[in-house]
Amino acid sequence: MLSSVSQLSLEYKGRHYGNGVLKIEPSTLKSALVFAPKNIKLPVGRFNSVSRLLQQGKKVAASDLATSIVREHSTLPDDYWDQVQETLTAIRSRRRQQ
C-alpha cells in the first residue's frame, strides 16, 4: 500500500476533505491497486526495512523503498514509474492547496 502506484490509486479513489485531508474508507481499500506478484518471494529484510522506516516516522522514505521493491519486480517501463510519481506529486499538491 505504500508504493507510489497504490498511493496514486488511493488518491484517486479516496474522499477529499478540506485542509488537504484524504479519507480512505473500507470500500476505497477494496478497489485500490496493490502489487501482488505471483510466485515471487520478496525478501523479508526489505519489508522489515520499510517497517523500521515507518516506526521512525519516515513515511516518505518508507514509500520510496516500497516503490523501489515493487518496481524491481514489475515489468512496467521506467517512464511509467516516472509518470506515476509526477502525477502523485501533482495531485497531492493540488489537494493540499484546497
N, C-alpha and C positions, 0 to 999 in steps of 0.2 A: 504493500500500500504506500510505501514511501517513495517508490520510483517516480520519476517525472511523468511517465505515462499514466500511472494510477492517479497521481495528483491532478493532472490535467482533466482526467475523467471526472474526478470529484468536483473540481471547479465548475465543470460543465453541468453536472447533474445536481449539485448541491443548491441549497437555497441561500440567496444573498440577502443580508440584512444591512442596516445602516452601520456606519463606522467600520466598514471593511470586514464584518463578521460573516463567516461562511458556516452554515449549519448542515451537518451531514446526518441524515436520518437513515434508519434501517433500510428503507426502500431504495435510498440512494446507493447504499453499500451493495445491495443485491445486483445493481446494474453497472457497477463500476468495473473498469477494465483492470484486471490483475494478471500479471505474467505468471503462468504456471506451466513450466516446461515438463514435457513427459520424458521419462527415462533419463533425466539428468540429475545427478546428485550434486547439490550445491554444498560447498564446504561449510561445515558448522562454524568454523572460525570466522568466516565472513559475516555470518548472522550475528555472532557474538560481538563483533566489532561494531556493527550497526546498533545493536542493543546498548553497548557501552557508550557510544556517542549520544544516544538518546538520554541515557541516565545522567550524562554530564550536561544536558541541556543544549547540546549542539545539533539541533534539528536539521539545519541546512547541510552540515557535513554528513549526517546520517542519510539524508535524502540523496545527496551526491553519491555516496558509497552504494546505496541501494540501487540507484540508477546505473552505476557502472557494473554492478553484478548482473543486472537484467540485460544490459547492453552486451556484455560479453557472451551471453548465452542466447542471444536473439540472432536472427538472420536479417534484421532490418538494416538498411543502409545508413551510413553515418549522417547524411544530410537529414534523414528522418528525425534522428535524435536531436540534432541542432534545431530543427523547426519546432519540435515538441517543447524544448526548453525556452525558445524565444516566445512561443505562444503562451506558455505557462507564466512567464515573467510579465508579459503584456497584460494578461487577464488579471493577475494579482495586483498589478499596479493600478489598473482601472478600478478594481473592486475597492482598493484602499482609498481611492480619491472620492468615492461616492459618499 
